[in-house]
Amino acid sequence: MFFVFIAIVLFPELLSKKTVLALLVYTAAVFLVYLRGNSYYDSIAKVIVPSMQMLSALIITEYTFKFDLNYKYTKTVLLTVLITNMIMIVISIPQLLINPNIIRGANTFGIDDNEKMVYYWIISYETIHGLPFIFAPLILFCRKFYHKKKKFLFYAFVIFMLLFIVYKSNATTPLVLSLIMIIVGFTFNFKKLDTKSVLKILFFTFLSVFILSSNIMVPILTFSQEVLDPGSSNYKKIQEIKDSYTYGDADGDLELRQGLYTQSKELFFDEPLLGTSRSELISMHTWIWDQLACMGIIFFSTFVILFVIHVKAVSKSMNYSKIMYLCSIASLVGMLFYKNSFGSGTWLYGFAILPVLCRYIDHELYSYCAMK
């Protein structure tokens, strides 16, 4: 809130931006739901904090695209995020050697004060859920600048370290999305959607459907388990997915998660317009379905409008990295379908760091092409 206050005092014109106005409308809609006594928003903090996280990210993006004409701020923000993540990853490694599942615990509530001290020295679970959104643009950058040894080695090292910490976090959804985004980064290399690009996307889609068949997936999952710690969360989740492919039924955590997804979906379809009157039953495991169940189509449409305005405003300013940006936005939507919101991880990386990274890539590629 302090950051938002200072930014608006220094740059009041940011308040007139469409994305900021749309966020205010969405916040008002959430506040009305809160006033109705909806237990999903059982405190005013649950209304204010997510809105401030979104607003902070939107202000960074709006300032960057409007005022940073020499790209110094863009580069500063990007390098600050990447370097501080590298530092946090290095600090986290000793803790991971002692407790391989410790990053997941960093998001656990109800721990005592002594345990909390341990979590100050590891990368946050929220950050883990934001990192998948930046893999595809980073891969694109490395592909374009492989001949620039210093740049290439730095960003290749960043990609390796970020993927390493996502893998060690035992968070399955971020790991799967990260791998998909890395494949996208290596596969797609175009600036606009022409016929060749569409055919490439269709081929990639059909290939994905083929790979997801049980005859292909079970051997892949078995191979994946061989490189994992049998006591890790990811190992157990992969076994549950294998059992689901083999026997047709989910079990364990996978079965529970699917049940929670279905629970929120059913609550939404029971009262789709204004939201459920049984908000205490919302699963809190899938942000989009939870929001739909809680707010209904009418109120949730304010977020959809905000999201569309933001994506359009950012993408129209891009050239070389536009497709990678849109693919990464798709991964953000996928994350919100399969996971709850992870605050600063979701919104800071999705609404700020991703656009800043893509803007930096566009600038570097434009400068390089101009020199050639």
Secondary structure, DSSP 8 states (H G I E B T S, - for coil): -HHHHHHHHH-GGGGGSHHHHHHHHHHHHHHHHHHTT-GGG-STHHHHHHHHHHHHHHHHHHHHHHH-TTSHHHHHHHHHHHHHHHHHHHHHHHHHHH-TTHHHHTT-SS--HHHHHHHTTS--HHHHTTGGGGHHHHHHHHHHTTTSHHHHHHHHHHHHHHHHHHHHTT-HHHHHHHHHHHHHHHH---SS--HHHHHHHHHHHHHHHHHTSHHHHHHHHHHHHHTS-TTSHHHHHHHHHHHHHHHSS--HHHHHHHHHHHHHHHHHHHSTTT--S-GGG--SS-HHHHHHHHHHHHHHHHHHHHHHHHHHHHHTT-STTHHHHHHHHHHHHHHHHHS---HHHHHHIIIIIHHHHHHHHHHHHHHHHHH-
